[in-house]
Amino acid sequence: MLDPAQCRQARLARDARFDGRFVVGVTTTGIYCRPICPATPSREGHVRYFANALAAAEAGFRPCLRCRPDSAPDSPVWRGTHTTLERALRLIDEGALQAGTLTELCGRLGIGERYLRRLFERHLGVSPKAYAQHRQCLFAKQLLHQTTLPVTDIAYASGFRSLRRFNDAFRERIGLAPRDLRRRAGKADEDLTLWLAYRPPYAWEVLRDFHADRAIEGLEWVGERHVGRRIRWGEARGEFTAEHVPERHAFRVRLALDDLRALAPVVRRIRRLLDLDADTATIEAHLGRALPGLALIEGLRLPGVWSPFEAGVRAILGQQVSIVAARRLVSRLVAELGEPAGDERRHFPTPTAIAASDLAWLAMPGARRNTLRRFAAWYAGDEASDEPADWTALKGIGPWTANYAALRGTGAPDVWLDGDAGVRRALHRLDGADPALAAPWRSYLTLQLWSLDLSHPHRRSHADDR
């Protein structure tokens, strides 16, 4: 949490760099706002500062209808330092408590229920279920503001199983009935379009070019101001295109999805893929202190891959080959085994599809082909894990593959790819400083070092996990 003097300065300046890092509760109105709220700033004696929207809601404040705190980027202050809590939040945001029980969630985390509740009480002041309901209501509020979806569809898209339960929870959390808020929301796009905000700066060109170098025809598309791809979430199928709108510090995301029940986790996954919740000012200030000899690119974001499984497949196919060669292998895999999606587009292949193929048409060593089939067969089984650290027990998957998949497939902030050829080539830029000092943000250090080598598109930048 920032100190009150910093909060006061940021809210009076409406500084977008602090959007999502705290919220402002106004005691005279009972509402809480983003620091960029366009309303006339209240007197300092009439405001309270909270680390996040949940804390403000628990203190009895309701979200502002002008600045819409539901649209602000997240700012988990423990990110990079408390991996268990971060993983729990990620699983809850992906619907773990809508699709399962708290006991099942704890089983996936490998911890007890009592310990998880203590973590949430200590860092958030609420139970895991209260956190989940708060997120559901804020997402519903965003849909009510930004889309023309019927209220019933919004209820199910937000993870509620009944309209009555949705109405009750929304009134309790937001202070209005959903239909009353919809009447105040104004005009929205007819198609399913959402605005996803970030806090500036955002090094869009670097992220765009990174994805363009690796884009797979039929699966992904990259343009001057947009990225997009076909997506799968459980049984749901769809696609999205995210257009960068820098003047709004946001992406305009157009979505098509055949099952709205998957909408909330899909939007969270898009945020992770674009790394919209990173506090790059904090990250780069830390890197600057730890590694003063390194010239930093401002606003650098982790270039996400849609799923940990896909990241693992790309990493295996990228072992000991150039980026161009790896892209060729992934393209062939998608063309041969990807589920057709119309207009010559395809989804990324499933673990079952890869495991069932002999992959003889992939031009790579037999040992690596066997590693890919072994990984896919394991992933299709009951013991599969989305945590790449668990994969190294499989033959052919070593630290580089697991770490690369963690960085790109889960957005892990503290991955150090010391075995990567591109990183090794750029190490001299650190002037002898110890990369360990960059913790807990070594993923961003890795990306900074990668970015120094962008002028060599055919570089061999992958390590060997044989």
N, C-alpha and C positions, 0 to 999 in steps of 0.2 A: 504493500500500500504506500502511495506517495504521501509526503507530509502535507498538512493543510495549506501551507504557503504555496507549494507547487500546484496543488489542486486549484487554489484560488486563481493563480496566474493563468493556468491552462484554460479554465472555464471563462474567465473574462476575455481572453484572447481567442476563444473558440478554436483552440489549437487541435487540428485533426490528428496530430501525432499522439495525442493522449486519448483519442476515442477508444472506448472499451477498456482502458486501464483503470477507470473508476467511474462512478455515477454520482450525480448530485441530487440529494433529497431536499425538497423545498418544504419547509415545515408549515408555511402558511397555506399551501394548496394540497399537501399530502401526496404529491407526485414526485417521481424521480426522473432525471433527464441525463442525456449524454452531455459531455462537456462542450459539444459543438451545437447544442440546441439553439435555434434561431430566436427564441423568445428573449425578451429583455431580461438581463441577468438580475437575479434577486440580490438583496442586501446580504452581506456575509453573515450577519447574525441570524438570518432566516434559512440557512442551508446547513446540511450535514453531508459529509463525504463518506461514500461506501466503496469497498474494494470491487464490488460487482453488483449486478442487478439482483441476484438472489439475496444478498445481505440487505439490500434496500427493501425488497419485498417482504422479507421476514420481519423488518422493523415497522411494517405497516404502510409503506409507500406504494403507490401504483404507477405504472409506466406512463410517460408522457405520450400524448397522441400526436404531437408535432414532430419531435425528433426521433420517436420510435426506437427506444432502447433495444427492442427485439432485433433490430437490424445491425447493431454495433458488432464489431469483431470481438471475439473473446480475448481475455487476458488472464489466463491462469498463472498466478505468480509462482506456483511451484513447478511450472513446466521445466523439464530437464533435471529436476532435483528429486522428484518423488514419483518414480516410475509406476509404482503400484496404483497410486491414486489416479495418475494420468490414464493408465490402461483401464481402470474401472470406469472413469468418465467416458472414455471412448466407447466402451462396450455398451454403457447405458444410452449414450447418444445414438448408437446404432440399433437400439430397440431391445436390449437384453432383458429389461424388466417388463416389456410389453409381451415378448414372446416366451419368457421363462420366469422363474422365481429368483428371489434373492439368494436362496441356497444354491441354485444352479450357477448363478453369477459368481459366487464365492468359490465354487468348485473350479470354474474356469480360471480364476485368479490364483488359486492355490492358497487361499487364506480363509480364516474363520469369519462368520457373520459378525461376531462381536468386534473383531479387529477392524473390519470394513466400516462398521457404524462409527467406531471411534475416529477413524480417519476422516470421515465426512463431518462429524461433529467438530473436530479440531480445525479443519481447514475451511469448511463451508457453513457450519453451524446448523445443519439440517441432516435428516436421514437420507439414505440413498433414494428411497421412494419419493420423498418430498422434492429432492433435486430433479428426479425424472419428470414429475408432474409439472414442476416449474418450467422445465425446458419444453415440454409438450405445449403448455399454454403460450409461451412466448413464440414458438414456431407457428401455432395456430393464429396468433395475432399478426404475424408477418404475412401469412397467407390471406387473412381477411383484408389487410391493407393493400396488398400488391397484386392479388389475383381476383378473378370473378368466379372462382370455384364455389359451388353451393356450400352452405354451412355444414350440411351433413357430410359431404365429401371431405371438408376440412377437418371435421371431427375424426374421421377414420385415418386421414393422412397424417394427423398429429399423434396417432397411436392410441386414441380412445376407442373403446369397444362398444360404447353406446352414446347416443346423442344426449341423453339425460345426464350421464356422468360428465360429459364434456361441458355442457352448459353450467352445471354446478361448480366444477373446478375452475372454469373460466371466470365466472362471477366472483369466486373467492379470491383468485389470484390477480385478476385484471381490474375488477371493480365495475365491469359492465357486462351485459349479456352479449354474446357473440353477434346477434343480429343488430343490436344497437350500435356496436362498433362498426359493423359493415355499413350501416347507413351514414356514418360519419367519415368513412374512409375515402370517399371520392372516387374518381375514375381510375380504373385499372386496365391493364392489357387484357385482350380477349384470350390470347394464348397463355400458356403456363410460363410466366416470366417472373423471375425474382432478382432483386438487387442484393448482391452480397458484398458487404463493405470490408475494407481493410484500413489499417492506419498507415499513412505514408511515412517514408518513401517506399516505392515498389519498383524494383528493377525489372520491368516488364520485358524489355527487349532481350535481356539475358535469359529469362525463363522461356520466352517464346522461341528463341533460337535453339535452346537446349532441346525443347520438345520437337522442333522442326527437324533437327538432325536425326531424331529417332522415331519420327512418326511412321506408323504402319498403314499403308494404303488399304482402304476399305474399313479400317478400324478407327483411325484418328484423322483429324484434319486441323491444320494450322494456317492462319492467315496473318496479315499485318497487325490486326488488333484482336484476334480471337484464337482460341483453341477449342477443340471439341472432340467427342468420341462416342462410340456405341458403348452402352453400359448394361450390366446385368446385376441384379440384387436379389438373391434367392430365385424365385420363379418369375420375378418382374424383369421386363426388357424395356429398353428405351435408348435415348441418346440425349446429349446436351451440347450446347455451344455457349461458351463463356466469352463475352466481348468486353475488352478492357475499356473503361471509361474513366480516364485519369482525373478529369475535372470533378468527378463525383467521388473519387477515392473508392471506386467500387467496380465490380463486374456485373454486367447485365447478362443473366443466365437464362437462356431459353431451353426449356425441358420438354421432352415427350416421354411419357412413362405409361405403360399399360396397366399398372396396378398402383393406385395412389397410396396404398398402405406402406409402400416402400419409399415414399417421398422424403420423409424426414431423414432417415439414414443416408439416402442418396445425396441430399443437399449437404449433410455433414461431410460426406466423402468428397464432394466437390470442393468444399472449403479446405479440406486437408490436401487434396491434390494440388490446389493453387497456393497452399500455405498462407491463407488469408489471415490467420490469427496470430502470426508471428509478430512479436514486438521487436522489430529489427533495430530500433534505436538502442534498446537495452542490450541486445545481443552484440551489436557492433561496438558499443561502449566497453563492454567486457573484453571483447577481442582486442580492441585498441589498447587497453591497459595491459593485457596479458602478453600481447605480441606487438610492441610498438613499432617494429620495423616493417610490418606488413601494410601495404596500401590497400585499403578496403573499398569494395564496391558497395555503395549505399543501397539498402533495400533489397538485398539478395534473398531469394526465397528458395526453399527446397522444392525441386521438381518432382512432384509425386507421380506414382503409378497407381492405377485404379485399385488394385488389391495386392496383398502380400504374396498370394500365389503367382499372380502375373509378374510381380517384381522378381520372384524367385526363378521363374522360367526365363525371363530376360537375362538375369544374372548368369544362369547356367549356360545359356547360348552365347553369352558374351565372354566366357572364360577364354583367355589367350587369343582373342581376335580383335580386330579394329572395330570401331563403332559402326563403320559402313558394313563390314561383314556381319556383325551381330544383327544389324537391322535387316539385312537380307535373309538371315536365318529365321528371325521372328516373322517376317513377312510371309515366308514360305509356310511356316507352321500355321499361321492364321488362315492363309488361302486354302490349305489342305484340310484342316480340322475345325476351323471356326464355324459356328452356327450361322447359316445365311440370315441376313437381316434386310433383304430387299435392296434394289438399286446398287448391286454389286458390293454391298457393305456386309460385314461379318462381325460377330462377337468374338472375343478372345476365347480360345478353346477351353473346355472344361478339363479338370484333372482326369475324369473318366475317359474322355476322348483321347487324350495324350497317352494315357497308360495302356489303352487298347491298341495302339498303333505300333508297328515296328520301327517307325520313323526312318526307314531306309532311305528315303528321299532327302533327308537332311545331310548336307555335305559337311560332315564333321567327324572327328574320331569316334569309334565305336564306344569307347569308355565313357565319353561325354553323353552320347546318345543313351546309354544305359543309365547314367545318372539322372537324366531327364525323365525317363520312364519310371525309374525307381521313386523319384520325388513325386511324380504325379500319382502313382499308385498309392503311396503312403498318404498323400494329401486327400485322396478320395476315400480313405478309410476312416474308421471311428476314432483313431488316435491322432488325427491331424491337428496341427496347431498353427495359429496365425502369428505366432511369435518366432521370428527367424532364428533366435538363439537356440531354439529346440531342434533345428534342422541339422546341426553339425554331426549328429549321431549317424546320419545317412552317409554312406560311402559316396565320395565325389563332391560333397558339399563341405567346404571349409570356411574359415573366418571371413574371407573376402566376400563370398557369395551371400552368406548370412547377413553380414553387415550392410552390403549394398542393398539387399532386399529390405532390411530394417529402415534404412535411410529413405528409400524411395517408396516402399510399400506400406510403411506405417507412420512416416514422418517423425521417426525417432530423432530427437534433437542433439544427442551426444554420441554419434557414431564417428569413430576415427578410422578412416580407410587407409591405414599406414601401408598396407600391401598393394595399394593401387599404383600403377605405373605413372599415371598423370600426377598424382599427389607427390610421388617421389621426385619427379622432375622439377616440381615447384618448391620443394622444401627449402632450397637455398634462400627463398624470399623471406624466410623467418629469421634470418641473421643469427642462427644458432639458438633461438629461443625454444623452449620445450613445448611441443604441442599440447601436452597434458594440461598446461596452464589455461588452455581454452575451454576446458570443461566448465559447465555442462552444455556447451554449445559447439562441440567439435564437428557436428554435421555441417554447420555453417562455415566453419573453417575449411573443411573438405571442399565445400562448394566454392569458397573464395579461391582456393588453390586451383581447382578445376578451371575456373573462369580465366585464369591467367594463361591457359593453354588453348583458348578457343580459336586461335588463328591456324590450328593444325587439324582440319576436319578428319584426316585419315589416321590420326594418332592411335597407337596401340595403348589404350588406357585401362586395360582390364588385367586382373591378376589371375593366377592359376591355382585352382583348388583341387587339383588331381591328387 
